[in-house]
């Protein structure tokens, strides 16, 4: 169970601490009743129900309500829930079935016993492909062994926001796996409620071949009569809350605020789409302003500016206009900081928590909260006491979609040269701070953290993480936004690179993946004499420093079932030539270039294997015979060097960083 929980999508359950609103009381009753009728009907025609509708129509709130209601039932059929969220980094497809398995194991003791036995025999199952996990976690226990068939007629698994799972291919694979299972095992008690936008690839997957017989669909309509009534109730109830909360700001003479005319304008503009009124209510009732009358006037101006002369309107255009107005209220001398932080979140590069993201960019606590002071209507911002454990989150993915689209966000588009260049400067800053010119050494504890961290162990971990990210990115950077100014700043690291012992940073797991030739900084490093590219046949095994540990990672290609650890038989090179035995590094501390836990690879200390040196020599000899001109990148000078290269073998990719003495 510990192995499972260490690989789930954290915060994806319906009852997690992450705030997820359910339907407003006494709204969406038609849709929720229809879903519940399907859930509790033993004669249902299909075991997959696909709920779809455009962004912002309220699909997540509907499924949250379904989950909450089902969980409170005396004999609950709720087995597992998974709420995807791209803005909150809950989107890893490799963890979907692990997350479902964990929730089912918590819920059903007989399944928990099965899982314990399964992972005791094969702990590496959590690292295998989603298809293999689905076979082991779902097909075998529920389809073949029929674990719950005698005790439960129905077990509901709920997946919300499938379109926010990372990668269209992964989304389609999830649908196909579930659909084929449902067709193959029609008596299995599992039923699936899946919600998403009606993206073409998702619809095509549901319509593929016989899968059409496996599912039914329900559409959340925009601008339906029931949808408009639900929005009106939501608006009236929330305007009443605003009047009560801000009674000192609203004169008693305004018995009917807002006026019926203004209310009607907002309700009509909402068109039954909940994302607009919910954002508008947060905007008008923002406690940072405590002036709902003025805020309402601004909102009405936004609506008027986006309404066409013939009375028609585009709701998403109005929503974008509201987002633009909200961002326009951020002071000009602050907005650059706002966008620098936001780009981390829209690109999935944010740290583990809000404070870490600010430290990465060299932003103090005060500046960070100043940058987001006017954005509480679109962002869920953690309180200072929670900033070291919680991250920043958008109330709706449409805000991040807006920020990433230059045609929609205009001056607030985050992927612009100025913002990206600032991030390069911060990486340079981090490496520069780690270096001492006086002592000619590199020490990560010198890296400045503007948002102080009291815990010494945690502070060191963050400093090491920042050093790793900065070094990896700058060595591999191929960004088109790197200009002459950035190149000049990079040149200030000359002494840093001359003094850096690349072998030691490899040994400390501070450098893992290196692809230097494509780097825009490669020419700088070559001029400094700390970078050269040589053919594999020129590399001498005896140049490897065995007093330090190499970093060797083997990535298994999708669809293969290669075993972790030592490859005793060894794959072939495609021509029938067997490769020598290989080894892989197992270390839960390895992080990727984004600072996230790597889930694509298996790792172990080479020194744990008694024959690792001989096996490495065999691998190098085999690869040299196969491709003698294959390029190796040498980083560093003299004994402070490492050799880095990637080598493709059938079904796998090897990435090697070997501490060495540069004698070439």
LUMBAMAR-592538 format. One record per residue (C-alpha): residue number from 1; chain; z, x, y. Coordinates in pm, whole numbers, padded with zeros to 5 digits. Layout:
NODE   k c      Z      X      Y
NODE NUM A      Z      X      Y
...
//
This chain:
NODE   k c      Z      X      Y
NODE   1 A  00000  00000  00000
NODE   2 A  00068  00290  00231
NODE   3 A -00276  00428  00152
NODE   4 A -00431  00092  00238
NODE   5 A -00242  00039  00561
NODE   6 A -00340  00386  00676
NODE   7 A -00706  00284  00667
NODE   8 A -00709 -00073  00801
NODE   9 A -00844 -00193  01134
NODE  10 A -00519 -00208  01329
NODE  11 A -00460 -00520  01537
NODE  12 A -00733 -00724  01367
NODE  13 A -00500 -00984  01212
NODE  14 A -00462 -01323  01378
NODE  15 A -00088 -01266  01424
NODE  16 A -00104 -00910  01555
NODE  17 A  00065 -00807  01879
NODE  18 A -00275 -00792  02051
NODE  19 A -00299 -01100  02272
NODE  20 A -00562 -01340  02142
NODE  21 A -00573 -01688  02299
NODE  22 A -00614 -01998  02086
NODE  23 A -00777 -02319  02200
NODE  24 A -00621 -02492  02497
NODE  25 A -00404 -02784  02374
NODE  26 A -00605 -03094  02281
NODE  27 A -00942 -02924  02322
NODE  28 A -01206 -02829  02066
NODE  29 A -01068 -03101  01839
NODE  30 A -01413 -03203  01711
NODE  31 A -01502 -02852  01591
NODE  32 A -01159 -02762  01452
NODE  33 A -01139 -03092  01259
NODE  34 A -01484 -03033  01110
NODE  35 A -01390 -02680  01001
NODE  36 A -01062 -02800  00851
NODE  37 A -01243 -03075  00661
NODE  38 A -01467 -02811  00506
NODE  39 A -01170 -02583  00429
NODE  40 A -00972 -02848  00246
NODE  41 A -01257 -03023  00067
NODE  42 A -01260 -02918 -00303
NODE  43 A -01610 -03068 -00332
NODE  44 A -01755 -02851 -00053
NODE  45 A -02123 -02767 -00101
NODE  46 A -02096 -02407  00013
NODE  47 A -01830 -02138  00029
NODE  48 A -01946 -01967  00347
NODE  49 A -01934 -02142  00683
NODE  50 A -02108 -01963  00967
NODE  51 A -01981 -02066  01311
NODE  52 A -02214 -01942  01583
NODE  53 A -02267 -01975  01954
NODE  54 A -02341 -01761  02260
NODE  55 A -02097 -01514  02416
NODE  56 A -01807 -01681  02591
NODE  57 A -01836 -02021  02427
NODE  58 A -01490 -01991  02270
NODE  59 A -01560 -01899  01907
NODE  60 A -01265 -01658  01884
NODE  61 A -01025 -01916  02027
NODE  62 A -01146 -02168  01770
NODE  63 A -01090 -01930  01480
NODE  64 A -00754 -01821  01621
NODE  65 A -00650 -02187  01627
NODE  66 A -00775 -02237  01270
NODE  67 A -00577 -01933  01152
NODE  68 A -00257 -02036  01331
NODE  69 A -00277 -02391  01200
NODE  70 A -00351 -02278  00844
NODE  71 A -00065 -02027  00846
NODE  72 A  00187 -02296  00937
NODE  73 A  00087 -02527  00652
NODE  74 A  00340 -02578  00372
NODE  75 A  00084 -02470  00114
NODE  76 A -00128 -02237  00323
NODE  77 A -00474 -02142  00199
NODE  78 A -00502 -01860  00453
NODE  79 A -00561 -01535  00267
NODE  80 A -00684 -01281  00524
NODE  81 A -00812 -01266  00881
NODE  82 A -01010 -01002  01064
NODE  83 A -01093 -01031  01433
NODE  84 A -01351 -00772  01534
NODE  85 A -01341 -00647  01892
NODE  86 A -01578 -00387  02029
NODE  87 A -01387 -00346  02359
NODE  88 A -01066 -00277  02166
NODE  89 A -01229 -00044  01907
NODE  90 A -01166 -00287  01621
NODE  91 A -01519 -00247  01485
NODE  92 A -01524  00011  01204
NODE  93 A -01737 -00129  00917
NODE  94 A -01591  00123  00673
NODE  95 A -01251 -00041  00708
NODE  96 A -01349 -00408  00676
NODE  97 A -01281 -00460  00307
NODE  98 A -00979 -00229  00314
NODE  99 A -00831 -00452  00586
NODE 100 A -00906 -00768  00388
NODE 101 A -00762 -00613  00070
NODE 102 A -00443 -00515  00250
NODE 103 A -00387 -00866  00388
NODE 104 A -00454 -01023  00047
NODE 105 A -00218 -00774 -00119
NODE 106 A  00057 -00869  00125
NODE 107 A -00006 -01237  00059
NODE 108 A -00048 -01247 -00322
NODE 109 A  00183 -01045 -00555
NODE 110 A -00057 -01052 -00850
NODE 111 A -00333 -00901 -00635
NODE 112 A -00088 -00645 -00496
NODE 113 A -00013 -00528 -00851
NODE 114 A -00385 -00494 -00915
NODE 115 A -00435 -00291 -00596
NODE 116 A -00144 -00059 -00671
NODE 117 A -00287  00016 -01014
NODE 118 A -00637  00058 -00879
NODE 119 A -00545  00305 -00603
NODE 120 A -00307  00493 -00829
NODE 121 A -00603  00572 -01053
NODE 122 A -00848  00634 -00766
NODE 123 A -00686  00704 -00425
NODE 124 A -01026  00810 -00289
NODE 125 A -01153  00452 -00313
NODE 126 A -01055  00401  00052
NODE 127 A -01311  00669  00145
NODE 128 A -01604  00521 -00048
NODE 129 A -01885  00306  00085
NODE 130 A -01825 -00058  00186
NODE 131 A -02035 -00173 -00110
NODE 132 A -01819  00021 -00356
NODE 133 A -01501 -00103 -00189
NODE 134 A -01627 -00461 -00206
NODE 135 A -01697 -00423 -00576
NODE 136 A -01346 -00288 -00643
NODE 137 A -01143 -00497 -00395
NODE 138 A -01324 -00832 -00424
NODE 139 A -01576 -00864 -00708
NODE 140 A -01370 -00718 -00992
NODE 141 A -01033 -00884 -00920
NODE 142 A -01154 -01226 -00803
NODE 143 A -01490 -01260 -00975
NODE 144 A -01452 -01078 -01306
NODE 145 A -01076 -01084 -01368
NODE 146 A -01020 -01422 -01192
NODE 147 A -00679 -01311 -01065
NODE 148 A -00603 -01614 -00847
NODE 149 A -00803 -01880 -01029
NODE 150 A -00504 -02028 -01215
NODE 151 A -00274 -02043 -00911
NODE 152 A -00492 -02113 -00606
NODE 153 A -00782 -02353 -00565
NODE 154 A -00877 -02213 -00225
NODE 155 A -00821 -01882 -00048
NODE 156 A -00964 -01862  00304
NODE 157 A -01092 -01532  00445
NODE 158 A -01174 -01548  00814
NODE 159 A -01399 -01299  00995
NODE 160 A -01440 -01342  01370
NODE 161 A -01691 -01165  01593
NODE 162 A -01905 -01014  01319
NODE 163 A -02162 -00919  01585
NODE 164 A -01901 -00682  01731
NODE 165 A -01878 -00482  01408
NODE 166 A -02034 -00141  01469
NODE 167 A -02400 -00138  01367
NODE 168 A -02647 -00413  01285
NODE 169 A -02707 -00266  00939
NODE 170 A -02337 -00287  00859
NODE 171 A -02321 -00649  00981
NODE 172 A -02611 -00745  00756
NODE 173 A -02459 -00563  00460
NODE 174 A -02133 -00756  00495
NODE 175 A -02322 -01087  00492
NODE 176 A -02532 -00988  00190
NODE 177 A -02233 -00865 -00010
NODE 178 A -02036 -01183  00051
NODE 179 A -02337 -01410 -00005
NODE 180 A -02437 -01253 -00336
NODE 181 A -02078 -01266 -00458
NODE 182 A -02047 -01636 -00374
NODE 183 A -02368 -01713 -00566
NODE 184 A -02270 -01503 -00867
NODE 185 A -01915 -01641 -00895
NODE 186 A -01931 -02005 -00781
NODE 187 A -01589 -02095 -00926
NODE 188 A -01402 -01818 -00744
NODE 189 A -01139 -01964 -00505
NODE 190 A -01244 -01742 -00211
NODE 191 A -01413 -01920  00081
NODE 192 A -01537 -01742  00393
NODE 193 A -01536 -01855  00757
NODE 194 A -01751 -01620  00966
NODE 195 A -01806 -01646  01342
NODE 196 A -02060 -01453  01548
NODE 197 A -02325 -01477  01813
NODE 198 A -02654 -01612  01671
NODE 199 A -02821 -01273  01674
NODE 200 A -03161 -01264  01498
NODE 201 A -03061 -01003  01240
NODE 202 A -02752 -01203  01144
NODE 203 A -02953 -01525  01106
NODE 204 A -03216 -01339  00904
NODE 205 A -02946 -01208  00669
NODE 206 A -02806 -01555  00609
NODE 207 A -03159 -01684  00545
NODE 208 A -03256 -01411  00301
NODE 209 A -03375 -01541 -00036
NODE 210 A -03121 -01740 -00234
NODE 211 A -02847 -01673  00021
NODE 212 A -02962 -01987  00199
NODE 213 A -02785 -02183 -00077
NODE 214 A -02457 -02000 -00017
NODE 215 A -02373 -02104  00336
NODE 216 A -02354 -02385  00585
NODE 217 A -02357 -02341  00959
NODE 218 A -02189 -02498  01256
NODE 219 A -02306 -02441  01611
NODE 220 A -02073 -02432  01911
NODE 221 A -02291 -02605  02166
NODE 222 A -02313 -02505  02530
NODE 223 A -02295 -02789  02783
NODE 224 A -02216 -03058  02525
NODE 225 A -02030 -03371  02632
NODE 226 A -01723 -03266  02434
NODE 227 A -01745 -02911  02566
NODE 228 A -01752 -03033  02928
NODE 229 A -01452 -03260  02868
NODE 230 A -01260 -02972  02709
NODE 231 A -01336 -02742  03003
NODE 232 A -01226 -03008  03251
NODE 233 A -00894 -03050  03071
NODE 234 A -00848 -02673  03063
NODE 235 A -00919 -02648  03436
NODE 236 A -00691 -02940  03539
NODE 237 A -00399 -02811  03334
NODE 238 A -00434 -02456  03466
NODE 239 A -00480 -02561  03829
NODE 240 A -00154 -02755  03788
NODE 241 A  00015 -02435  03666
NODE 242 A -00123 -02242  03964
NODE 243 A  00005 -02507  04209
NODE 244 A  00349 -02484  04051
NODE 245 A  00357 -02104  04036
NODE 246 A  00226 -02057  04393
NODE 247 A  00393 -02357  04555
NODE 248 A  00494 -02145  04856
NODE 249 A  00127 -02058  04920
NODE 250 A -00012 -02412  04894
NODE 251 A  00092 -02649  05178
NODE 252 A  00260 -02969  05065
NODE 253 A  00002 -03161  05267
NODE 254 A -00260 -03063  05009
NODE 255 A -00166 -03330  04759
NODE 256 A -00492 -03285  04573
NODE 257 A -00577 -02919  04543
NODE 258 A -00841 -02834  04460
NODE 259 A -01037 -03127  04596
NODE 260 A -01233 -03336  04347
NODE 261 A -01552 -03202  04504
NODE 262 A -01448 -02839  04451
NODE 263 A -01316 -02915  04104
NODE 264 A -01643 -03082  04009
NODE 265 A -01841 -02781  04134
NODE 266 A -01643 -02545  03913
NODE 267 A -01648 -02775  03611
NODE 268 A -02022 -02830  03640
NODE 269 A -02088 -02459  03678
NODE 270 A -01884 -02385  03366
NODE 271 A -02128 -02584  03151
NODE 272 A -01882 -02604  02865
NODE 273 A -01864 -02223  02836
NODE 274 A -01499 -02117  02840
NODE 275 A -01539 -01755  02945
NODE 276 A -01632 -01855  03301
NODE 277 A -01341 -02096  03378
NODE 278 A -01087 -01869  03204
NODE 279 A -01199 -01570  03414
NODE 280 A -01207 -01789  03725
NODE 281 A -00853 -01918  03666
NODE 282 A -00719 -01564  03629
NODE 283 A -00906 -01468  03947
NODE 284 A -00770 -01759  04153
NODE 285 A -00416 -01734  04021
NODE 286 A -00388 -01355  04046
NODE 287 A -00028 -01279  04141
NODE 288 A -00137 -00958  04314
NODE 289 A -00281 -01179  04589
NODE 290 A -00058 -01490  04565
NODE 291 A -00314 -01674  04776
NODE 292 A -00494 -01923  04549
NODE 293 A -00649 -02117  04839
NODE 294 A -00841 -01813  04967
NODE 295 A -00928 -01707  04615
NODE 296 A -01071 -02051  04541
NODE 297 A -01292 -02025  04851
NODE 298 A -01426 -01691  04728
NODE 299 A -01496 -01838  04386
NODE 300 A -01688 -02128  04539
NODE 301 A -01891 -01883  04748
NODE 302 A -01986 -01696  04431
NODE 303 A -02097 -02019  04265
NODE 304 A -02297 -02125  04570
NODE 305 A -02471 -01788  04596
NODE 306 A -02599 -01810  04238
NODE 307 A -02706 -02177  04239
NODE 308 A -03076 -02242  04283
NODE 309 A -03211 -02474  04547
NODE 310 A -03306 -02738  04291
NODE 311 A -02951 -02766  04170
NODE 312 A -03003 -02567  03850
NODE 313 A -02798 -02261  03762
NODE 314 A -02770 -01977  03518
NODE 315 A -02412 -01956  03396
NODE 316 A -02429 -01592  03293
NODE 317 A -02574 -01504  03632
NODE 318 A -02273 -01675  03787
NODE 319 A -02036 -01491  03554
NODE 320 A -02198 -01160  03649
NODE 321 A -02165 -01253  04016
NODE 322 A -01796 -01318  03960
NODE 323 A -01753 -00982  03786
NODE 324 A -01935 -00815  04076
NODE 325 A -01710 -00987  04329
NODE 326 A -01396 -00881  04139
NODE 327 A -01507 -00517  04127
NODE 328 A -01610 -00531  04493
NODE 329 A -01246 -00585  04583
NODE 330 A -01152 -00244  04446
NODE 331 A -01124 -00009  04749
NODE 332 A -01417  00228  04795
NODE 333 A -01198  00535  04773
NODE 334 A -01064  00412  04438
NODE 335 A -01368  00266  04262
NODE 336 A -01490  00606  04138
NODE 337 A -01164  00651  03945
NODE 338 A -01198  00296  03811
NODE 339 A -01547  00360  03674
NODE 340 A -01449  00699  03530
NODE 341 A -01178  00533  03324
NODE 342 A -01386  00229  03232
NODE 343 A -01667  00439  03085
NODE 344 A -01422  00567  02822
NODE 345 A -01361  00213  02704
NODE 346 A -01714  00075  02714
NODE 347 A -01840  00374  02512
NODE 348 A -01553  00376  02262
NODE 349 A -01431  00721  02373
NODE 350 A -01091  00612  02500
NODE 351 A -00779  00778  02369
NODE 352 A -00520  00625  02141
NODE 353 A -00349  00467  02440
NODE 354 A -00385  00417  02815
NODE 355 A -00174  00719  02913
NODE 356 A -00378  00950  02690
NODE 357 A -00705  00833  02847
NODE 358 A -00565  00902  03192
NODE 359 A -00445  01248  03091
NODE 360 A -00789  01330  02951
NODE 361 A -00939  01263  03293
NODE 362 A -00659  01432  03487
NODE 363 A -00551  01101  03643
NODE 364 A -00188  01037  03733
NODE 365 A -00003  00718  03652
NODE 366 A -00009  00606  04013
NODE 367 A -00383  00661  04053
NODE 368 A -00454  00483  03726
NODE 369 A -00268  00166  03818
NODE 370 A -00416  00179  04166
NODE 371 A -00763  00193  04011
NODE 372 A -00700 -00126  03812
NODE 373 A -00476 -00311  04056
NODE 374 A -00748 -00566  04143
NODE 375 A -00880 -00613  03789
NODE 376 A -00609 -00816  03616
NODE 377 A -00843 -01114  03591
NODE 378 A -01082 -00926  03361
NODE 379 A -00866 -00657  03199
NODE 380 A -00551 -00668  02989
NODE 381 A -00363 -00373  03141
NODE 382 A -00052 -00243  02963
NODE 383 A  00271 -00211  03155
NODE 384 A  00383  00148  03231
NODE 385 A  00652  00136  02962
NODE 386 A  00385  00043  02706
NODE 387 A  00108  00275  02828
NODE 388 A  00191  00541  02567
NODE 389 A  00145  00298  02280
NODE 390 A -00112  00045  02405
NODE 391 A -00465  00076  02535
NODE 392 A -00661 -00102  02801
NODE 393 A -00851 -00410  02684
NODE 394 A -01107 -00650  02826
NODE 395 A -01033 -01020  02799
NODE 396 A -01391 -01067  02684
NODE 397 A -01669 -00841  02557
NODE 398 A -01904 -00983  02820
NODE 399 A -01732 -00769  03085
NODE 400 A -01820 -00449  02899
NODE 401 A -02172 -00581  02838
NODE 402 A -02198 -00630  03214
NODE 403 A -02079 -00276  03290
NODE 404 A -02332 -00124  03050
NODE 405 A -02630 -00313  03192
NODE 406 A -02765 -00158  03516
NODE 407 A -02964 -00473  03598
NODE 408 A -02648 -00685  03581
NODE 409 A -02379 -00458  03726
NODE 410 A -02585 -00267  03984
NODE 411 A -02352 -00029  04174
NODE 412 A -02082 -00079  03909
NODE 413 A -02294  00041  03620
NODE 414 A -02077  00298  03441
NODE 415 A -02346  00509  03274
NODE 416 A -02457  00686  03589
NODE 417 A -02487  01062  03649
NODE 418 A -02185  01084  03879
NODE 419 A -01950  00931  03621
NODE 420 A -02084  01133  03327
NODE 421 A -02078  01455  03529
NODE 422 A -01714  01399  03615
NODE 423 A -01635  01388  03243
NODE 424 A -01811  01722  03195
NODE 425 A -01599  01868  03476
NODE 426 A -01281  01748  03305
NODE 427 A -01382  01919  02981
NODE 428 A -01441  02240  03174
NODE 429 A -01105  02195  03349
NODE 430 A -00920  02158  03018
NODE 431 A -01065  02481  02876
NODE 432 A -01014  02667  03203
NODE 433 A -00646  02568  03214
NODE 434 A -00589  02690  02859
NODE 435 A -00696  03045  02951
NODE 436 A -00491  03318  03113
NODE 437 A -00695  03589  03288
NODE 438 A -00387  03812  03317
NODE 439 A -00307  03814  02944
NODE 440 A -00663  03749  02819
NODE 441 A -00542  03486  02575
NODE 442 A -00597  03115  02516
NODE 443 A -00300  02882  02481
NODE 444 A -00342  02502  02464
NODE 445 A  00012  02445  02595
NODE 446 A -00114  02545  02942
NODE 447 A -00334  02232  02959
NODE 448 A -00200  02010  03236
NODE 449 A -00109  01651  03158
NODE 450 A -00076  01456  03488
NODE 451 A  00090  01166  03307
NODE 452 A  00399  01348  03170
NODE 453 A  00484  01334  02799
NODE 454 A  00850  01394  02719
NODE 455 A  00814  01433  02343
NODE 456 A  00729  01800  02293
NODE 457 A  00569  01753  01950
NODE 458 A  00349  01469  02072
NODE 459 A  00259  01660  02388
NODE 460 A  00138  01958  02183
NODE 461 A -00066  01728  01960
NODE 462 A -00240  01578  02263
NODE 463 A -00306  01921  02415
NODE 464 A -00460  02042  02088
NODE 465 A -00666  01726  02068
NODE 466 A -00793  01767  02424
NODE 467 A -00882  02132  02362
NODE 468 A -01073  02037  02047
NODE 469 A -01266  01760  02219
NODE 470 A -01352  01969  02524
NODE 471 A -01463  02273  02326
NODE 472 A -01666  02075  02073
NODE 473 A -01844  01873  02337
NODE 474 A -01928  02158  02571
NODE 475 A -02064  02373  02291
NODE 476 A -02277  02086  02161
NODE 477 A -02356  01905  02489
NODE 478 A -02716  01789  02523
NODE 479 A -02659  01550  02810
NODE 480 A -02948  01496  03052
NODE 481 A -02696  01452  03333
NODE 482 A -02590  01817  03325
NODE 483 A -02715  01953  03661
NODE 484 A -02698  02290  03835
NODE 485 A -02355  02211  03977
NODE 486 A -02214  02151  03629
NODE 487 A -02383  02466  03502
NODE 488 A -02218  02665  03783
NODE 489 A -01878  02524  03691
NODE 490 A -01941  02609  03328
NODE 491 A -02013  02970  03427
NODE 492 A -01650  02997  03542
NODE 493 A -01554  02986  03172
NODE 494 A -01713  03327  03110
NODE 495 A -01378  03501  03068
NODE 496 A -01249  03215  02852
NODE 497 A -01534  03248  02602
NODE 498 A -01511  03628  02595
NODE 499 A -01137  03610  02516
NODE 500 A -01154  03314  02276
NODE 501 A -01108  03398  01908
NODE 502 A -01341  03144  01745
NODE 503 A -01203  03234  01404
NODE 504 A -00853  03133  01506
NODE 505 A -00961  02800  01652
NODE 506 A -01142  02733  01323
NODE 507 A -00824  02824  01135
NODE 508 A -00622  02588  01354
NODE 509 A -00869  02301  01302
NODE 510 A -00954  02309  01674
NODE 511 A -01326  02350  01612
NODE 512 A -01498  02161  01332
NODE 513 A -01862  02076  01399
NODE 514 A -02093  02301  01595
NODE 515 A -02461  02248  01675
NODE 516 A -02522  02508  01943
NODE 517 A -02900  02545  01971
NODE 518 A -02942  02198  02125
NODE 519 A -02668  02255  02380
NODE 520 A -02764  02259  02746
NODE 521 A -02508  02539  02784
NODE 522 A -02660  02753  02506
NODE 523 A -02840  02981  02752
NODE 524 A -02513  03046  02936
NODE 525 A -02340  03141  02613
NODE 526 A -02627  03368  02511
NODE 527 A -02608  03551  02846
NODE 528 A -02236  03597  02791
NODE 529 A -02306  03754  02451
NODE 530 A -02103  03495  02261
NODE 531 A -02390  03300  02103
NODE 532 A -02682  03401  01886
NODE 533 A -02887  03233  01616
NODE 534 A -02983  03428  01302
NODE 535 A -03147  03338  00968
NODE 536 A -02921  03258  00675
NODE 537 A -03054  03556  00478
NODE 538 A -02911  03789  00745
NODE 539 A -02557  03666  00697
NODE 540 A -02336  03888  00482
NODE 541 A -02066  03722  00273
NODE 542 A -01849  04031  00326
NODE 543 A -01841  03959  00700
NODE 544 A -01622  03650  00642
NODE 545 A -01261  03692  00755
NODE 546 A -01050  03573  00464
NODE 547 A -00726  03613  00657
NODE 548 A -00826  03286  00828
NODE 549 A -00928  02952  00684
NODE 550 A -01287  02831  00719
NODE 551 A -01367  02471  00803
NODE 552 A -01600  02318  00549
NODE 553 A -01679  01949  00551
NODE 554 A -01900  01764  00308
NODE 555 A -02030  01431  00432
NODE 556 A -02151  01202  00155
NODE 557 A -02468  01016  00240
NODE 558 A -02465  00637  00232
NODE 559 A -02502  00485 -00111
NODE 560 A -02400  00792 -00315
NODE 561 A -02097  00808 -00538
NODE 562 A -02020  01179 -00531
NODE 563 A -01667  01263 -00630
NODE 564 A -01424  01417 -00387
NODE 565 A -01284  01762 -00447
NODE 566 A -01465  02016 -00663
NODE 567 A -01819  01939 -00775
NODE 568 A -01799  02072 -01131
NODE 569 A -02152  01992 -01242
NODE 570 A -02309  02027 -00901
NODE 571 A -02606  01842 -00754
NODE 572 A -02953  01992 -00757
NODE 573 A -03174  02097 -00470
NODE 574 A -03435  01835 -00556
NODE 575 A -03638  02091 -00752
NODE 576 A -03399  02107 -01044
NODE 577 A -03209  02412 -00918
NODE 578 A -02833  02345 -00951
NODE 579 A -02615  02421 -00653
NODE 580 A -02297  02622 -00702
NODE 581 A -01966  02440 -00706
NODE 582 A -01849  02329 -00366
NODE 583 A -01519  02245 -00205
NODE 584 A -01409  02029  00080
NODE 585 A -01125  02037  00325
NODE 586 A -00852  01769  00301
NODE 587 A -00643  01745  00616
NODE 588 A -00539  01414  00776
NODE 589 A -00510  01598  01108
NODE 590 A -00888  01654  01135
NODE 591 A -01028  01452  01424
NODE 592 A -01387  01403  01523
NODE 593 A -01543  01493  01858
NODE 594 A -01423  01162  02000
NODE 595 A -01065  01237  01901
NODE 596 A -01072  00973  01628
NODE 597 A -00970  01017  01268
NODE 598 A -01271  01121  01063
NODE 599 A -01336  00873  00784
NODE 600 A -01674  01011  00676
NODE 601 A -01548  01323  00507
NODE 602 A -01299  01459  00258
NODE 603 A -01091  01763  00337
NODE 604 A -00865  02019  00151
NODE 605 A -00741  02366  00221
NODE 606 A -00978  02608  00053
NODE 607 A -00691  02839 -00035
NODE 608 A -00547  02565 -00259
NODE 609 A -00828  02638 -00505
NODE 610 A -00794  02969 -00695
NODE 611 A -01169  03039 -00712
NODE 612 A -01269  02921 -00367
NODE 613 A -01397  03257 -00245
NODE 614 A -01621  03303 -00546
NODE 615 A -01748  02946 -00518
NODE 616 A -01824  02989 -00150
NODE 617 A -02019  03307 -00226
NODE 618 A -02219  03120 -00491
NODE 619 A -02295  02838 -00250
NODE 620 A -02414  03079  00019
NODE 621 A -02630  03265 -00234
NODE 622 A -02782  02941 -00363
NODE 623 A -02854  02811 -00014
NODE 624 A -03002  03147  00089
NODE 625 A -03240  03134 -00207
NODE 626 A -03340  02778 -00117
NODE 627 A -03393  02837  00257
NODE 628 A -03360  03203  00361
NODE 629 A -03477  03131  00717
NODE 630 A -03230  02847  00770
NODE 631 A -03064  02910  01111
NODE 632 A -02698  03004  01146
NODE 633 A -02524  03005  01482
NODE 634 A -02284  03296  01547
NODE 635 A -02020  03225  01810
NODE 636 A -01793  03491  01958
NODE 637 A -01791  03869  01960
NODE 638 A -01672  04124  01705
NODE 639 A -01371  04008  01505
NODE 640 A -01343  03699  01726
NODE 641 A -01651  03534  01578
NODE 642 A -01742  03247  01351
NODE 643 A -02063  03149  01175
NODE 644 A -02159  02782  01199
NODE 645 A -02433  02586  01031
NODE 646 A -02524  02258  00864
NODE 647 A -02699  02242  00529
NODE 648 A -02850  01934  00368
NODE 649 A -02829  01901 -00010
NODE 650 A -02928  01593 -00211
NODE 651 A -02683  01314 -00129
NODE 652 A -02467  01520  00103
NODE 653 A -02444  01719  00424
NODE 654 A -02236  02036  00439
NODE 655 A -02096  02155  00773
NODE 656 A -01952  02506  00767
NODE 657 A -01761  02707  01026
NODE 658 A -01667  03046  00881
NODE 659 A -01443  03294  01069
NODE 660 A -01621  03627  01053
NODE 661 A -01674  03973  01197
NODE 662 A -02000  03985  01391
NODE 663 A -02178  04290  01258
NODE 664 A -02534  04161  01305
//
